[in-house]
Amino acid sequence: MAIAKAERLMNLALCLLGTRRPLSKRELRDSIEAYVEAFGPGGGAAGSDDSFNRMFERDKDDLRELGLVIETVESLDGEVGYLARRDSNRLPPITLDAEEAAALGLAAKVWQQARLAGAASGALQKLRAAGLPEDVDPYEAHGALEPRIPVHEAAFEPLMLACRDRRTVGFDYRKATAAHPEPRHVEPWALECWRGHWYLAGWDRDRGAERVFRLSRITGKVRSRGGKFTAPVPDVVTVRETVAGWAGETADRSALIRLRSDAGYPLRAKATRVRELGDGWDELEIPYGHGLDAWLVEFGPDVVVLEPAELRADVMDRLRAVAKG
């Protein structure tokens, strides 16, 4: 079935690219064998016409998603025709070295779990058609490495578009220490992924300061707001440093925790000192910076904070908030 559809799409693309004048649905139906076999020649039964129209519209959408520019032209007598002009479907020569091709392949792999996966795959196909050397494999340079950035949050796509278009947004956000979400109005700067979680960096209009929001704590829909940005947008390096600081990347102190012996491997990777306590527990000294309390809460009963006291208190507050729902 997949081969039959691919052949039908190819024949439709060839018809649209090979014609010098717009072709009507009836002409395309009579010219493509797959349509004739499935529905008969044009002018058949009403049910047959409806089924053909639905398939034809899906096929057009599939070709457009693959990058074919299909024009719709209405003649003087009102008949609608279709064609794909060659000059509109020709890419200029593209020259990529092995490193650039590998970077594109890496980007395509990164987005496999997002709704952009189809666009990434289609972009690679277009680059192949435009001159990407056949002996360059965009994936080969990374061997067994299989990078993934999971994108499960519903807020990701509208926030990504808002960052791109510089549109202010509103959403309900639940802090880790709060039982209920609060409305926020934000000028979005950029989305960053850190330790498998997505964060939005931007200017919080309600608080008049830069803030970082974890997407998994955004509830409900992201709403677009009018008005221009009031705060300057930092460069991408500064934004990443902001996210890293809020998410706990920067650390200027140390914390002492107890950790179950068979748990918390990401914490063990960060530890500067590990001591076995026995009875299934270890003692770890780990870097302590902003956001460490939120990270420790994710390990639940497998972690007990020993010191400093303020970190222990912050973790306890977060756990109580989670327990309240």
Salt bridges, closest charged atoms under 4 A:
GLU27 OE2 - ARG21 NH2 2.72
ASP49 OD1 - ARG29 NH1 2.63
GLU57 OE2 - LYS25 NZ 3.37
GLU57 OE1 - LYS60 NZ 3.03
ASP59 OD2 - ARG8 NE 2.75
ASP62 OD2 - LYS5 NZ 3.02
GLU71 OE2 - ARG85 NE 2.90
GLU146 OE2 - LYS109 NZ 3.13
GLU146 OE2 - ARG148 NH1 2.91
GLU157 OE1 - ARG115 NH1 2.88
ASP165 OD1 - ARG164 NE 2.83
ASP165 OD2 - ARG167 NE 3.68
ASP172 OD1 - ARG223 NH2 3.76
GLU182 OE1 - ARG207 NH2 3.42
GLU187 OE2 - ARG205 NE 2.86
GLU192 OE2 - ARG240 NE 3.24
ASP204 OD2 - ARG184 NH1 3.10
ASP204 OD2 - ARG207 NH1 3.32
ASP206 OD2 - HIS185 ND1 3.11
ASP252 OD1 - ARG253 NE 3.48
ASP282 OD2 - ARG268 NH1 2.95
GLU283 OE1 - ARG273 NH1 3.78
GLU283 OE1 - ARG275 NH2 3.20
GLU285 OE1 - ARG273 NE 3.18
ASP293 OD2 - ARG318 NE 2.81
GLU298 OE2 - HIS197 NE2 3.61
GLU298 OE2 - ARG214 NH1 2.70
ASP302 OD1 - ARG260 NE 2.95
GLU310 OE2 - ARG253 NH1 3.10
ASP317 OD1 - ARG320 NH1 3.20
